[in-house]
Amino acid sequence: MKVLFLFIDGVGLRDAATDNPVNPEVCPALCRLISAHSKPIDACLGVAGPPQSATGQGTMFTGVNCAAAMGKHCEGFPGPGLRKIIESDNLFLRLKARGKRVCFSDAYLVDSADELAARRFKSVTTVMALTAPETIRTVDDLSCGRAVMQDLTRETIQDRWPDISVIPPQRAAEHLFAIARENDFTLYEFFQTDVSGHSMDYARACAVLRTYDRFLASLVRFTEAAGITLVMTSDHGNVENISERGHTTNKVPFIAFGPKERFLRDRVESLVDVTPAIVAAYD
């Protein structure tokens, strides 16, 4: 069994509205998956206030209610206490313990995992990846099509890496599919949706979602033909309400499409359940 997990940052569920770019005209492939292959799940985790990235992602990738453990929602990069939770047990470590081949497909613009480990500030996914350094993909992997840039098209790195060519999102889908075929579990993180939500720029949010949707439409065709289970969820809401700069308390979609979709959807009610459900799907 193979699973490809798409973590899309800052996408919640909300009824149609003029300030909600998550709609069929902008992102039809995403909306089809939400309509036919998803369920709404909780991202607030029983803690007051809007959910935030550090504790939301920490919860998603450990199965521990990190917001409750920290006593609050924590934004940005995880602090020492949250890093300790992630480093002690996470989705990558659990799957590796079962003999599964795991990959974090996002490219880091570094030459080695040691260079990445030396960075002062690290995201939740970076902290998790460093517990299994063999999962990390570098700039060399990106240049050879063995990794995917966080913006899909590589446009955001042209000022620093002009020799790495811009590609269409459909080509990024081909690269990610090839990676997923080589591994039992593959994770890809996309956070431009959250960035565009914070900008409160509707046109920018639509552009980001359209790019992602072209990528997603191609990827769904590939995974369906190959029998790979596609999983997709978010850490909190944001871009679905472009009129507000901060995160929302809306539920987020948990999408599962493929051989294990019913198994996974039946077991996930909140971010706490994501890692345990994925691990159980391999048993």
Accessible surface in RSA format (square Angstrom, percent):
REM  Atomic radii and reference values for relative SASA: ProtOr
REM  Chains: A
REM  Algorithm: Lee & Richards
REM  Probe-radius: 1.40
REM  Slices: 20
REM RES _ NUM      All-atoms   Total-Side   Main-Chain    Non-polar    All polar
REM                ABS   REL    ABS   REL    ABS   REL    ABS   REL    ABS   REL
RES MET A   1    90.40  46.8  26.39  17.5  64.00 152.4  39.88  33.9  50.52  66.9
RES LYS A   2    65.00  31.7  63.45  38.9   1.55   3.7  45.24  40.7  19.76  21.1
RES VAL A   3     2.08   1.4   0.34   0.3   1.74   4.2   0.40   0.3   1.68   4.5
RES LEU A   4     0.00   0.0   0.00   0.0   0.00   0.0   0.00   0.0   0.00   0.0
RES PHE A   5     0.00   0.0   0.00   0.0   0.00   0.0   0.00   0.0   0.00   0.0
RES LEU A   6     0.17   0.1   0.15   0.1   0.02   0.1   0.17   0.1   0.00   0.0
RES PHE A   7     0.72   0.4   0.00   0.0   0.72   1.9   0.00   0.0   0.72   2.1
RES ILE A   8     1.76   1.0   1.76   1.3   0.00   0.0   1.76   1.3   0.00   0.0
RES ASP A   9     7.72   5.4   7.72   7.7   0.00   0.0   0.00   0.0   7.72   7.7
RES GLY A  10     0.00   0.0   0.00   N/A   0.00   0.0   0.00   0.0   0.00   0.0
RES VAL A  11     0.62   0.4   0.62   0.6   0.00   0.0   0.62   0.5   0.00   0.0
RES GLY A  12     0.90   1.1   0.00   N/A   0.90   1.1   0.00   0.0   0.90   2.0
RES LEU A  13    45.33  25.2  36.35  26.0   8.99  22.6  36.92  25.9   8.41  22.6
RES ARG A  14    85.21  35.8  54.53  27.8  30.67  73.0  26.34  36.0  58.87  35.7
RES ASP A  15   126.35  88.5 116.34 115.8  10.00  23.7  36.77  86.5  89.58  89.3
RES ALA A  16    98.91  90.9  64.99 100.3  33.92  77.2  69.68  98.1  29.23  77.4
RES ALA A  17    41.25  37.9  17.98  27.7  23.27  52.9  31.64  44.6   9.62  25.5
RES THR A  18   137.49  97.8 113.16 114.7  24.33  58.0  92.50 124.2  44.99  68.0
RES ASP A  19    27.78  19.5  26.81  26.7   0.97   2.3  14.16  33.3  13.61  13.6
RES ASN A  20     3.26   2.3   2.60   2.5   0.66   1.6   0.11   0.3   3.15   3.0
RES PRO A  21     0.00   0.0   0.00   0.0   0.00   0.0   0.00   0.0   0.00   0.0
RES VAL A  22    19.10  12.6   7.64   6.9  11.46  27.6   7.64   6.6  11.46  31.1
RES ASN A  23    29.51  20.3  28.72  27.8   0.79   1.9  17.29  41.6  12.22  11.8
RES PRO A  24    92.29  67.3  86.22  78.6   6.07  22.1  86.45  71.4   5.84  36.3
RES GLU A  25   159.76  91.7 132.53 100.3  27.23  64.8  52.24 101.1 107.51  87.8
RES VAL A  26     8.78   5.8   5.87   5.3   2.91   7.0   5.87   5.1   2.91   7.9
RES CYS A  27     0.46   0.3   0.46   0.5   0.00   0.0   0.46   1.2   0.00   0.0
RES PRO A  28    54.14  39.5  53.08  48.4   1.06   3.9  53.86  44.5   0.28   1.8
RES ALA A  29     5.32   4.9   3.54   5.5   1.78   4.1   4.15   5.8   1.17   3.1
RES LEU A  30     1.99   1.1   1.99   1.4   0.00   0.0   1.99   1.4   0.00   0.0
RES CYS A  31    20.53  15.5  16.71  18.6   3.82   9.0  11.04  28.0   9.49  10.2
RES ARG A  32   148.43  62.3 142.87  72.8   5.56  13.2  76.06 104.0  72.36  43.9
RES LEU A  33     7.85   4.4   7.77   5.6   0.08   0.2   7.85   5.5   0.00   0.0
RES ILE A  34    33.43  19.0  27.18  20.3   6.25  15.1  27.18  19.6   6.25  17.0
RES SER A  35    98.63  83.3  61.22  81.7  37.41  86.2  33.70  71.8  64.93  91.0
RES ALA A  36    68.69  63.2  38.94  60.1  29.75  67.7  47.77  67.3  20.91  55.4
RES HIS A  37    42.44  23.2  42.24  29.4   0.20   0.5  26.25  27.1  16.19  18.8
RES SER A  38    27.31  23.1   3.40   4.5  23.91  55.1   0.00   0.0  27.31  38.3
RES LYS A  39    43.32  21.1  42.30  26.0   1.02   2.4  31.92  28.7  11.40  12.1
RES PRO A  40    72.52  52.8  66.08  60.2   6.43  23.4  66.08  54.6   6.43  40.0
RES ILE A  41     0.13   0.1   0.00   0.0   0.13   0.3   0.13   0.1   0.00   0.0
RES ASP A  42    42.69  29.9  42.51  42.3   0.19   0.4  18.20  42.8  24.49  24.4
RES ALA A  43     0.98   0.9   0.02   0.0   0.96   2.2   0.02   0.0   0.96   2.5
RES CYS A  44    27.09  20.5  27.09  30.2   0.00   0.0  15.43  39.1  11.66  12.6
RES LEU A  45    10.60   5.9   1.34   1.0   9.26  23.3   7.51   5.3   3.10   8.3
RES GLY A  46    84.08 103.7   0.00   N/A  84.08 103.7  44.86 123.1  39.22  87.8
RES VAL A  47    27.11  17.8  18.65  16.9   8.46  20.4  22.22  19.3   4.89  13.3
RES ALA A  48    98.43  90.5  68.53 105.8  29.90  68.0  79.88 112.5  18.55  49.1
RES GLY A  49    39.29  48.5   0.00   N/A  39.29  48.5  25.83  70.9  13.46  30.1
RES PRO A  50    60.17  43.8  58.70  53.5   1.47   5.3  58.70  48.5   1.47   9.1
RES PRO A  51     0.68   0.5   0.68   0.6   0.00   0.0   0.68   0.6   0.00   0.0
RES GLN A  52    33.80  18.9  33.68  24.6   0.12   0.3   5.26  11.2  28.55  21.6
RES SER A  53    16.67  14.1  16.65  22.2   0.02   0.1  10.39  22.1   6.28   8.8
RES ALA A  54     0.27   0.2   0.01   0.0   0.25   0.6   0.27   0.4   0.00   0.0
RES THR A  55     0.01   0.0   0.01   0.0   0.00   0.0   0.00   0.0   0.01   0.0
RES GLY A  56     1.08   1.3   0.00   N/A   1.08   1.3   0.61   1.7   0.47   1.1
RES GLN A  57    10.01   5.6  10.01   7.3   0.00   0.0   0.10   0.2   9.90   7.5
RES GLY A  58     0.00   0.0   0.00   N/A   0.00   0.0   0.00   0.0   0.00   0.0
RES THR A  59     0.00   0.0   0.00   0.0   0.00   0.0   0.00   0.0   0.00   0.0
RES MET A  60     0.00   0.0   0.00   0.0   0.00   0.0   0.00   0.0   0.00   0.0
RES PHE A  61     0.00   0.0   0.00   0.0   0.00   0.0   0.00   0.0   0.00   0.0
RES THR A  62     0.44   0.3   0.24   0.2   0.21   0.5   0.24   0.3   0.21   0.3
RES GLY A  63    17.70  21.8   0.00   N/A  17.70  21.8   0.67   1.8  17.04  38.2
RES VAL A  64    61.22  40.3  57.08  51.7   4.14  10.0  61.22  53.2   0.00   0.0
RES ASN A  65    42.55  29.3  36.04  34.8   6.52  15.7  17.65  42.5  24.91  24.1
RES CYS A  66     0.00   0.0   0.00   0.0   0.00   0.0   0.00   0.0   0.00   0.0
RES ALA A  67     0.00   0.0   0.00   0.0   0.00   0.0   0.00   0.0   0.00   0.0
RES ALA A  68    57.96  53.3  36.10  55.7  21.86  49.7  39.75  56.0  18.21  48.2
RES ALA A  69    58.09  53.4  18.05  27.9  40.04  91.1  30.48  42.9  27.61  73.1
RES MET A  70    62.63  32.4  36.44  24.1  26.20  62.4  22.12  18.8  40.51  53.7
RES GLY A  71    60.38  74.5   0.00   N/A  60.38  74.5  32.09  88.1  28.30  63.4
RES LYS A  72   129.01  62.9 127.75  78.4   1.26   3.0  71.58  64.4  57.43  61.2
RES HIS A  73    23.97  13.1   6.81   4.7  17.16  43.9   5.87   6.1  18.10  21.1
RES CYS A  74    25.79  19.5  22.25  24.8   3.54   8.3  15.74  39.9  10.05  10.8
RES GLU A  75   129.13  74.1 116.17  87.9  12.96  30.8  32.47  62.8  96.66  78.9
RES GLY A  76    46.23  57.0   0.00   N/A  46.23  57.0  36.32  99.7   9.91  22.2
RES PHE A  77   114.38  57.2  95.65  59.2  18.73  48.7  95.65  58.0  18.73  53.6
RES PRO A  78     3.85   2.8   0.00   0.0   3.85  14.0   0.21   0.2   3.64  22.6
RES GLY A  79    32.85  40.5   0.00   N/A  32.85  40.5  25.82  70.9   7.03  15.7
RES PRO A  80   103.82  75.7  96.37  87.8   7.45  27.1  98.19  81.1   5.63  35.0
RES GLY A  81    38.53  47.5   0.00   N/A  38.53  47.5  28.51  78.2  10.02  22.4
RES LEU A  82     2.56   1.4   2.07   1.5   0.50   1.2   2.07   1.5   0.50   1.3
RES ARG A  83    79.71  33.5  79.71  40.6   0.00   0.0  11.74  16.0  67.97  41.2
RES LYS A  84   154.01  75.1 151.27  92.8   2.74   6.5  95.74  86.2  58.27  62.1
RES ILE A  85    34.25  19.5  30.78  22.9   3.47   8.4  33.46  24.1   0.79   2.2
RES ILE A  86     0.02   0.0   0.02   0.0   0.00   0.0   0.02   0.0   0.00   0.0
RES GLU A  87    90.74  52.1  78.71  59.5  12.03  28.6  22.25  43.0  68.49  55.9
RES SER A  88    85.30  72.1  50.07  66.8  35.23  81.2  47.09 100.3  38.22  53.5
RES ASP A  89    52.93  37.1  52.56  52.3   0.38   0.9  22.56  53.1  30.38  30.3
RES ASN A  90     0.00   0.0   0.00   0.0   0.00   0.0   0.00   0.0   0.00   0.0
RES LEU A  91     0.00   0.0   0.00   0.0   0.00   0.0   0.00   0.0   0.00   0.0
RES PHE A  92     0.18   0.1   0.18   0.1   0.00   0.0   0.18   0.1   0.00   0.0
RES LEU A  93    49.60  27.6  45.43  32.5   4.18  10.5  45.96  32.3   3.64   9.8
RES ARG A  94    58.63  24.6  55.55  28.3   3.08   7.3  20.90  28.6  37.72  22.9
RES LEU A  95     0.00   0.0   0.00   0.0   0.00   0.0   0.00   0.0   0.00   0.0
RES LYS A  96    80.63  39.3  64.69  39.7  15.94  38.0  38.21  34.4  42.42  45.2
RES ALA A  97    88.47  81.3  43.38  66.9  45.09 102.6  56.77  79.9  31.70  84.0
RES ARG A  98   108.90  45.7  82.38  42.0  26.52  63.1  34.04  46.5  74.85  45.4
RES GLY A  99    67.32  83.0   0.00   N/A  67.32  83.0  36.40  99.9  30.92  69.3
RES LYS A 100    61.92  30.2  54.43  33.4   7.49  17.8   6.63   6.0  55.29  58.9
RES ARG A 101   146.08  61.3 138.72  70.7   7.36  17.5  50.58  69.1  95.51  57.9
RES VAL A 102    10.58   7.0   0.42   0.4  10.16  24.5   0.42   0.4  10.16  27.5
RES CYS A 103     1.80   1.4   1.80   2.0   0.00   0.0   1.50   3.8   0.29   0.3
RES PHE A 104     2.79   1.4   2.79   1.7   0.00   0.0   2.79   1.7   0.00   0.0
RES SER A 105     0.00   0.0   0.00   0.0   0.00   0.0   0.00   0.0   0.00   0.0
RES ASP A 106    10.60   7.4  10.60  10.6   0.00   0.0   7.94  18.7   2.66   2.7
RES ALA A 107     9.46   8.7   0.00   0.0   9.46  21.5   0.00   0.0   9.46  25.1
RES TYR A 108    25.08  11.7  23.01  13.1   2.07   5.4  23.53  17.7   1.55   1.9
RES LEU A 109    30.75  17.1  14.67  10.5  16.08  40.4  14.70  10.3  16.05  43.2
RES VAL A 110     4.74   3.1   1.70   1.5   3.04   7.3   4.74   4.1   0.00   0.0
RES ASP A 111   105.92  74.2  86.74  86.3  19.18  45.4  28.07  66.1  77.85  77.6
RES SER A 112    46.87  39.6  42.91  57.3   3.95   9.1  36.60  77.9  10.27  14.4
RES ALA A 113    25.35  23.3  19.09  29.5   6.26  14.2  19.33  27.2   6.02  15.9
RES ASP A 114   117.73  82.5 109.92 109.4   7.81  18.5  30.23  71.2  87.50  87.3
RES GLU A 115    82.92  47.6  72.87  55.1  10.04  23.9  39.22  75.9  43.70  35.7
RES LEU A 116     0.30   0.2   0.30   0.2   0.00   0.0   0.30   0.2   0.00   0.0
RES ALA A 117    48.64  44.7  35.82  55.3  12.82  29.2  36.02  50.7  12.62  33.4
RES ALA A 118    86.73  79.7  49.07  75.7  37.67  85.7  60.94  85.8  25.79  68.3
RES ARG A 119   101.80  42.7  92.89  47.4   8.90  21.2  38.47  52.6  63.32  38.4
RES ARG A 120   204.27  85.8 172.98  88.2  31.29  74.5  68.31  93.4 135.96  82.4
RES PHE A 121   119.68  59.9 106.39  65.9  13.29  34.6 107.49  65.2  12.19  34.9
RES LYS A 122    42.34  20.7  36.33  22.3   6.01  14.3  15.04  13.5  27.30  29.1
RES SER A 123    32.44  27.4  30.05  40.1   2.39   5.5  27.50  58.6   4.94   6.9
RES VAL A 124     1.67   1.1   0.76   0.7   0.91   2.2   0.76   0.7   0.91   2.5
RES THR A 125     1.37   1.0   1.12   1.1   0.25   0.6   0.08   0.1   1.29   2.0
RES THR A 126     8.14   5.8   8.14   8.2   0.00   0.0   1.64   2.2   6.49   9.8
RES VAL A 127     3.86   2.5   1.72   1.6   2.14   5.2   2.93   2.5   0.93   2.5
RES MET A 128     0.22   0.1   0.22   0.1   0.00   0.0   0.22   0.2   0.00   0.0
RES ALA A 129     0.00   0.0   0.00   0.0   0.00   0.0   0.00   0.0   0.00   0.0
RES LEU A 130    37.81  21.1  23.02  16.5  14.78  37.2  23.57  16.6  14.24  38.3
RES THR A 131    33.19  23.6  11.26  11.4  21.93  52.3  19.40  26.1  13.79  20.9
RES ALA A 132     0.00   0.0   0.00   0.0   0.00   0.0   0.00   0.0   0.00   0.0
RES PRO A 133    66.53  48.5  60.54  55.2   5.98  21.8  60.76  50.2   5.77  35.9
RES GLU A 134   114.19  65.6  76.36  57.8  37.83  90.1  73.21 141.6  40.98  33.5
RES THR A 135     1.26   0.9   0.31   0.3   0.95   2.3   1.26   1.7   0.00   0.0
RES ILE A 136    17.32   9.9   1.58   1.2  15.74  37.9   1.58   1.1  15.74  42.7
RES ARG A 137    33.26  14.0  33.19  16.9   0.07   0.2   3.46   4.7  29.80  18.1
RES THR A 138    19.12  13.6  19.12  19.4   0.00   0.0  12.95  17.4   6.17   9.3
RES VAL A 139     8.50   5.6   8.23   7.4   0.28   0.7   8.23   7.1   0.28   0.7
RES ASP A 140    88.19  61.8  87.93  87.5   0.26   0.6  21.69  51.0  66.51  66.3
RES ASP A 141    23.43  16.4  23.43  23.3   0.00   0.0   0.23   0.5  23.19  23.1
RES LEU A 142     0.43   0.2   0.43   0.3   0.00   0.0   0.43   0.3   0.00   0.0
RES SER A 143    67.03  56.6  36.03  48.1  31.00  71.4  27.26  58.1  39.77  55.7
RES CYS A 144    79.72  60.3  46.88  52.3  32.84  77.2  16.47  41.7  63.26  68.2
RES GLY A 145    15.28  18.8   0.00   N/A  15.28  18.8   5.35  14.7   9.93  22.2
RES ARG A 146   114.64  48.1 113.29  57.8   1.35   3.2  53.98  73.8  60.66  36.8
RES ALA A 147     0.37   0.3   0.00   0.0   0.37   0.8   0.00   0.0   0.37   1.0
RES VAL A 148     3.06   2.0   0.84   0.8   2.23   5.4   3.06   2.7   0.00   0.0
RES MET A 149     9.83   5.1   9.83   6.5   0.00   0.0   9.83   8.4   0.00   0.0
RES GLN A 150    29.37  16.4  29.37  21.5   0.00   0.0  14.89  31.7  14.49  11.0
RES ASP A 151    11.39   8.0   6.78   6.7   4.61  10.9   6.16  14.5   5.23   5.2
RES LEU A 152     0.55   0.3   0.00   0.0   0.55   1.4   0.00   0.0   0.55   1.5
RES THR A 153    10.57   7.5  10.57  10.7   0.00   0.0   6.80   9.1   3.77   5.7
RES ARG A 154    12.41   5.2  12.41   6.3   0.00   0.0   0.06   0.1  12.36   7.5
RES GLU A 155   105.07  60.3  91.06  68.9  14.02  33.4  24.27  46.9  80.80  66.0
RES THR A 156    66.92  47.6  44.60  45.2  22.32  53.2  53.56  71.9  13.35  20.2
RES ILE A 157     0.30   0.2   0.30   0.2   0.00   0.0   0.30   0.2   0.00   0.0
RES GLN A 158    52.55  29.4  46.54  34.0   6.01  14.3  33.52  71.4  19.03  14.4
RES ASP A 159   125.00  87.6  82.17  81.8  42.83 101.3  52.96 124.6  72.04  71.8
RES ARG A 160   145.60  61.1 118.89  60.6  26.71  63.6  62.83  85.9  82.76  50.2
RES TRP A 161    78.85  31.6  78.56  38.0   0.29   0.7  74.01  39.5   4.84   7.8
RES PRO A 162    96.31  70.2  76.82  70.0  19.49  70.9  77.13  63.7  19.18 119.2
RES ASP A 163   121.71  85.3  82.36  82.0  39.35  93.0  51.00 120.0  70.71  70.5
RES ILE A 164     7.38   4.2   4.01   3.0   3.37   8.1   7.38   5.3   0.00   0.0
RES SER A 165    69.87  59.0  62.34  83.2   7.52  17.3  45.45  96.8  24.41  34.2
RES VAL A 166    74.23  48.8  51.71  46.8  22.52  54.3  51.71  44.9  22.52  61.1
RES ILE A 167    19.78  11.3  17.69  13.2   2.09   5.0  19.00  13.7   0.78   2.1
RES PRO A 168    78.15  57.0  71.29  65.0   6.86  24.9  77.53  64.0   0.62   3.9
RES PRO A 169     8.28   6.0   8.28   7.6   0.00   0.0   8.28   6.8   0.00   0.0
RES GLN A 170    68.61  38.4  68.33  49.9   0.27   0.6  31.57  67.2  37.04  28.1
RES ARG A 171   111.81  46.9 110.52  56.3   1.29   3.1  19.97  27.3  91.84  55.7
RES ALA A 172     0.25   0.2   0.14   0.2   0.11   0.2   0.25   0.4   0.00   0.0
RES ALA A 173     0.00   0.0   0.00   0.0   0.00   0.0   0.00   0.0   0.00   0.0
RES GLU A 174    70.39  40.4  64.49  48.8   5.90  14.1  20.24  39.2  50.15  40.9
RES HIS A 175    21.58  11.8  20.68  14.4   0.90   2.3  16.35  16.8   5.23   6.1
RES LEU A 176     0.00   0.0   0.00   0.0   0.00   0.0   0.00   0.0   0.00   0.0
RES PHE A 177    29.86  14.9  29.86  18.5   0.00   0.0  29.86  18.1   0.00   0.0
RES ALA A 178    50.01  46.0  45.87  70.8   4.14   9.4  48.74  68.6   1.27   3.4
RES ILE A 179     4.18   2.4   3.78   2.8   0.40   1.0   4.18   3.0   0.00   0.0
RES ALA A 180     1.57   1.4   0.80   1.2   0.78   1.8   0.80   1.1   0.78   2.1
RES ARG A 181   143.87  60.4 130.97  66.8  12.89  30.7  19.62  26.8 124.25  75.3
RES GLU A 182   101.26  58.1  84.97  64.3  16.29  38.8  35.61  68.9  65.64  53.6
RES ASN A 183     3.48   2.4   2.11   2.0   1.37   3.3   0.68   1.6   2.80   2.7
RES ASP A 184    35.53  24.9  35.24  35.1   0.29   0.7   0.40   1.0  35.13  35.0
RES PHE A 185     0.00   0.0   0.00   0.0   0.00   0.0   0.00   0.0   0.00   0.0
RES THR A 186     0.40   0.3   0.40   0.4   0.00   0.0   0.00   0.0   0.40   0.6
RES LEU A 187     0.24   0.1   0.24   0.2   0.00   0.0   0.24   0.2   0.00   0.0
RES TYR A 188     0.31   0.1   0.23   0.1   0.08   0.2   0.23   0.2   0.08   0.1
RES GLU A 189    16.40   9.4  16.40  12.4   0.00   0.0   0.53   1.0  15.88  13.0
RES PHE A 190     3.18   1.6   3.18   2.0   0.00   0.0   3.18   1.9   0.00   0.0
RES PHE A 191    71.23  35.6  71.23  44.1   0.00   0.0  71.23  43.2   0.00   0.0
RES GLN A 192    29.42  16.5  29.27  21.4   0.15   0.4   6.87  14.6  22.55  17.1
RES THR A 193     0.00   0.0   0.00   0.0   0.00   0.0   0.00   0.0   0.00   0.0
RES ASP A 194    15.07  10.6  15.07  15.0   0.00   0.0   0.74   1.7  14.33  14.3
RES VAL A 195    57.22  37.7  53.53  48.5   3.69   8.9  55.32  48.1   1.90   5.2
RES SER A 196     0.27   0.2   0.20   0.3   0.07   0.2   0.20   0.4   0.07   0.1
RES GLY A 197     0.00   0.0   0.00   N/A   0.00   0.0   0.00   0.0   0.00   0.0
RES HIS A 198    61.63  33.7  60.67  42.2   0.96   2.5  47.98  49.5  13.65  15.9
RES SER A 199    34.71  29.3   9.43  12.6  25.28  58.2  18.39  39.2  16.32  22.9
RES MET A 200    76.89  39.8  53.08  35.1  23.81  56.7  46.93  39.9  29.96  39.7
RES ASP A 201    64.08  44.9  58.52  58.3   5.55  13.1  16.67  39.2  47.41  47.3
RES TYR A 202    82.82  38.7  77.99  44.4   4.83  12.6  64.18  48.2  18.64  23.0
RES ALA A 203    74.01  68.0  62.39  96.3  11.62  26.4  67.06  94.4   6.95  18.4
RES ARG A 204   105.35  44.2  97.78  49.8   7.58  18.0  36.54  49.9  68.81  41.7
RES ALA A 205     0.00   0.0   0.00   0.0   0.00   0.0   0.00   0.0   0.00   0.0
RES CYS A 206     6.12   4.6   6.12   6.8   0.00   0.0   2.44   6.2   3.68   4.0
RES ALA A 207    54.79  50.4  49.49  76.4   5.30  12.0  53.31  75.1   1.48   3.9
RES VAL A 208    23.33  15.4  19.47  17.6   3.86   9.3  23.30  20.2   0.03   0.1
RES LEU A 209     0.82   0.5   0.35   0.2   0.48   1.2   0.35   0.2   0.48   1.3
RES ARG A 210   106.83  44.9 105.53  53.8   1.30   3.1  35.15  48.0  71.68  43.4
RES THR A 211    27.35  19.4  27.35  27.7   0.00   0.0   8.85  11.9  18.50  28.0
RES TYR A 212     1.48   0.7   1.48   0.8   0.00   0.0   1.09   0.8   0.39   0.5
RES ASP A 213     9.15   6.4   8.19   8.1   0.96   2.3   3.23   7.6   5.92   5.9
RES ARG A 214   108.15  45.4 102.98  52.5   5.17  12.3  46.84  64.0  61.31  37.2
RES PHE A 215     0.00   0.0   0.00   0.0   0.00   0.0   0.00   0.0   0.00   0.0
RES LEU A 216     0.00   0.0   0.00   0.0   0.00   0.0   0.00   0.0   0.00   0.0
RES ALA A 217    27.85  25.6  23.37  36.1   4.49  10.2  26.18  36.9   1.67   4.4
RES SER A 218     4.68   4.0   4.68   6.2   0.00   0.0   0.82   1.8   3.86   5.4
RES LEU A 219     0.00   0.0   0.00   0.0   0.00   0.0   0.00   0.0   0.00   0.0
RES VAL A 220    23.50  15.5  23.50  21.3   0.00   0.0  23.50  20.4   0.00   0.0
RES ARG A 221   145.54  61.1 138.40  70.6   7.14  17.0  68.21  93.2  77.33  46.9
RES PHE A 222    56.90  28.5  54.74  33.9   2.16   5.6  56.64  34.3   0.26   0.7
RES THR A 223     0.25   0.2   0.25   0.3   0.00   0.0   0.00   0.0   0.25   0.4
RES GLU A 224   110.62  63.5  90.97  68.8  19.66  46.8  31.59  61.1  79.03  64.5
RES ALA A 225    95.42  87.7  51.46  79.4  43.95 100.0  62.91  88.6  32.51  86.1
RES ALA A 226    49.25  45.3  12.18  18.8  37.07  84.3  24.16  34.0  25.09  66.5
RES GLY A 227    38.17  47.1   0.00   N/A  38.17  47.1  23.61  64.8  14.56  32.6
RES ILE A 228     4.04   2.3   3.03   2.3   1.02   2.4   3.03   2.2   1.02   2.8
RES THR A 229     0.26   0.2   0.21   0.2   0.06   0.1   0.00   0.0   0.26   0.4
RES LEU A 230     0.00   0.0   0.00   0.0   0.00   0.0   0.00   0.0   0.00   0.0
RES VAL A 231     0.00   0.0   0.00   0.0   0.00   0.0   0.00   0.0   0.00   0.0
RES MET A 232     2.07   1.1   2.05   1.4   0.02   0.0   2.05   1.7   0.02   0.0
RES THR A 233     0.77   0.5   0.00   0.0   0.77   1.8   0.77   1.0   0.00   0.0
RES SER A 234     0.00   0.0   0.00   0.0   0.00   0.0   0.00   0.0   0.00   0.0
RES ASP A 235     0.00   0.0   0.00   0.0   0.00   0.0   0.00   0.0   0.00   0.0
RES HIS A 236     0.00   0.0   0.00   0.0   0.00   0.0   0.00   0.0   0.00   0.0
RES GLY A 237     0.00   0.0   0.00   N/A   0.00   0.0   0.00   0.0   0.00   0.0
RES ASN A 238     0.00   0.0   0.00   0.0   0.00   0.0   0.00   0.0   0.00   0.0
RES VAL A 239     0.00   0.0   0.00   0.0   0.00   0.0   0.00   0.0   0.00   0.0
RES GLU A 240     0.21   0.1   0.21   0.2   0.00   0.0   0.21   0.4   0.00   0.0
RES ASN A 241    19.38  13.4  19.38  18.7   0.00   0.0   0.00   0.0  19.38  18.7
RES ILE A 242    10.58   6.0   9.23   6.9   1.35   3.3   9.23   6.6   1.35   3.7
RES SER A 243    62.67  53.0  42.25  56.4  20.41  47.0  31.48  67.0  31.19  43.7
RES GLU A 244    90.13  51.7  86.46  65.4   3.68   8.8  30.61  59.2  59.53  48.6
RES ARG A 245   144.69  60.7 138.86  70.8   5.82  13.9  59.13  80.8  85.56  51.9
RES GLY A 246    37.35  46.1   0.00   N/A  37.35  46.1  31.41  86.2   5.94  13.3
RES HIS A 247    21.06  11.5   7.93   5.5  13.13  33.6   7.12   7.3  13.94  16.2
RES THR A 248    11.69   8.3   7.21   7.3   4.48  10.7  11.69  15.7   0.00   0.0
RES THR A 249    83.89  59.7  67.50  68.4  16.39  39.1  35.03  47.0  48.87  73.9
RES ASN A 250    42.71  29.5  36.75  35.5   5.96  14.4   6.33  15.2  36.38  35.2
RES LYS A 251   109.50  53.4 104.64  64.2   4.86  11.6  54.42  49.0  55.09  58.7
RES VAL A 252     0.00   0.0   0.00   0.0   0.00   0.0   0.00   0.0   0.00   0.0
RES PRO A 253     3.38   2.5   3.38   3.1   0.00   0.0   3.38   2.8   0.00   0.0
RES PHE A 254     0.10   0.0   0.10   0.1   0.00   0.0   0.10   0.1   0.00   0.0
RES ILE A 255     0.40   0.2   0.40   0.3   0.00   0.0   0.40   0.3   0.00   0.0
RES ALA A 256     0.00   0.0   0.00   0.0   0.00   0.0   0.00   0.0   0.00   0.0
RES PHE A 257    26.06  13.0  25.46  15.8   0.60   1.6  25.46  15.4   0.60   1.7
RES GLY A 258    18.94  23.4   0.00   N/A  18.94  23.4  14.49  39.8   4.45  10.0
RES PRO A 259    94.22  68.7  51.48  46.9  42.74 155.4  65.19  53.8  29.03 180.4
RES LYS A 260    58.78  28.7  58.23  35.7   0.56   1.3  26.00  23.4  32.78  34.9
RES GLU A 261    35.02  20.1  35.02  26.5   0.00   0.0  14.55  28.1  20.47  16.7
RES ARG A 262   158.59  66.6 158.02  80.6   0.57   1.4  51.67  70.6 106.92  64.8
RES PHE A 263    51.89  26.0  44.91  27.8   6.97  18.1  49.21  29.8   2.68   7.7
RES LEU A 264     0.47   0.3   0.47   0.3   0.00   0.0   0.47   0.3   0.00   0.0
RES ARG A 265    35.01  14.7  34.49  17.6   0.52   1.2   5.04   6.9  29.98  18.2
RES ASP A 266    90.25  63.2  63.61  63.3  26.64  63.0  20.61  48.5  69.65  69.5
RES ARG A 267   113.66  47.7  95.42  48.6  18.24  43.4  34.84  47.6  78.83  47.8
RES VAL A 268     0.00   0.0   0.00   0.0   0.00   0.0   0.00   0.0   0.00   0.0
RES GLU A 269   107.76  61.9 100.77  76.2   7.00  16.7  53.33 103.2  54.43  44.4
RES SER A 270    18.85  15.9  18.85  25.2   0.00   0.0  11.66  24.8   7.20  10.1
RES LEU A 271     0.00   0.0   0.00   0.0   0.00   0.0   0.00   0.0   0.00   0.0
RES VAL A 272    40.81  26.9  40.81  36.9   0.00   0.0  40.81  35.5   0.00   0.0
RES ASP A 273    38.74  27.1  38.02  37.8   0.71   1.7   3.24   7.6  35.50  35.4
RES VAL A 274     0.01   0.0   0.00   0.0   0.01   0.0   0.00   0.0   0.01   0.0
RES THR A 275     0.00   0.0   0.00   0.0   0.00   0.0   0.00   0.0   0.00   0.0
RES PRO A 276    54.98  40.1  48.42  44.1   6.56  23.8  51.12  42.2   3.86  24.0
RES ALA A 277     3.46   3.2   0.84   1.3   2.62   6.0   3.14   4.4   0.32   0.9
RES ILE A 278     0.08   0.0   0.08   0.1   0.00   0.0   0.08   0.1   0.00   0.0
RES VAL A 279     7.22   4.8   7.22   6.5   0.00   0.0   7.22   6.3   0.00   0.0
RES ALA A 280    34.42  31.6  29.01  44.8   5.41  12.3  29.98  42.2   4.44  11.8
RES ALA A 281     3.43   3.2   0.15   0.2   3.27   7.4   0.21   0.3   3.22   8.5
RES TYR A 282    26.63  12.4   1.87   1.1  24.76  64.4   5.25   3.9  21.38  26.4
RES ASP A 283   126.66  88.7  62.90  62.6  63.75 150.7  64.73 152.3  61.92  61.8
END  Absolute sums over single chains surface
CHAIN  1 A    11282.5       8902.6       2379.9       5983.0       5299.5
END  Absolute sums over all chains
TOTAL         11282.5       8902.6       2379.9       5983.0       5299.5
